[in-house]
Every structure is written in structure tokens, then in C-alpha cells.
Amino acid sequence: MELTDEQVLADTRRWIETAVIGLNLCPFAKSVYVKNQVRIVVSRARHLDGFLDDLDRELELLKTTPAEQVDTTLLVHPSLFPDFLAFNDLLDVVDEVVEEHGLEGVIQVAPFHPDFQFEGTEPDDITNATNRAPYPTLHLLREDSIDRAVASGDSAETIVERNLTTLRQLGAQGWRALWKKD
């Protein structure tokens, strides 16, 4: 049974609220999320070209929309990229698309995937959870927003170290417990 857009959106919001904000994996997320400045878009593209068209539209929207209205976008596809390595290979193309739009240094893309794995880690290493989402997701972030957030808080390196510590303390069992439906 194919998931509905509503279910994909609900699962994505739950992940944002439980992990990203709840575990403070991104200390900048809460302020834009509570102001409804996070756009979540479910792509239903049937192939890579269609997904890249969706990416084009979202990059153009961010380019032409003030941050006060849409600060960041999550482009989610629930079924097109089941294999993490194939999704990871896509990231080079995504960087080229950002550059083609003249947004290099303006928009940064952060990847999330249910099977995300950092180079040099084992698949079950809990630290991979920092980049695990319910569905393959491209997070399109404005560099200005990142710069402002970092200027008013911790450095990126401090955040990464804190996240690794948080996840190691939580452990795999604690991570799984977060996702049990009540």
C-alpha cells in the first residue's frame, strides 16, 4: 500500500519534533519550525528527472521567497530512493543543480535517509542516526540562516560533538523507543 502524502508529512513532522528538535540535534530548527517557516514538500516523481524538476522548483521558491516566509525546505520522496548508496550518489548531481541555479554559497543541502551511513561507520552505529529520517530527504538550508544561527550559538563542530554524545547516551534501544507508536 502506497503511503499518502498526509502520512509522509505526519511522519516527517514527528521526526522533526521528536529527533531534530526533541533531542536538539539541530538547535536552530525549533525557532523556524514554530514560526511555520519550514516547508515540507512530498515529491511523487516517478523517476530521477522528475525529482530533479521538483528540486528545481524548490530552489527557485527559496530564491524568490523571503526567509521570513519560508526559511528552509525539506524535499521528501517516500519511495524513489530505497537504496542509500544510490541516494548518496545523487548528492553530486544535487550540488550541480544548486550551482546551476546560481545558489552556491546561498543554499546548502543536507541529506537524510532511513539507512544513512557515514563513511567509516558500521550500518548499526548509532551516530548515523543524526542523518536518519523516515524517508529520503533533501534539506535545503539558507546559508544566511545558518550563519546567523551559528553566530548566536555554538559552532558546527560543537553541535556535531554534542549530537554524537547525545546519541551514544541514548543508544540504539533508546532511539528505537522514540519511534514506538503509543
ZIHU-V533573 format. One record per run of one state. SS is the DSSP state (a for helix, b for strand, c for the rest). FROM is the first residue (numbers start at 1). TO is the last residue. If there is no record, write none. Layout:
BEGIN
[[SS | FROM | TO] [SS | FROM | TO]]
END
This chain:
BEGIN
[[c | 1 | 4] [a | 5 | 21] [c | 22 | 28] [a | 29 | 34] [c | 35 | 37] [b | 38 | 42] [c | 43 | 47] [a | 48 | 64] [c | 65 | 71] [b | 72 | 77] [c | 78 | 83] [a | 84 | 100] [c | 101 | 106] [b | 107 | 112] [c | 113 | 125] [a | 126 | 131] [c | 132 | 135] [b | 136 | 142] [a | 143 | 151] [c | 152 | 155] [a | 156 | 178] [c | 179 | 182]]
END
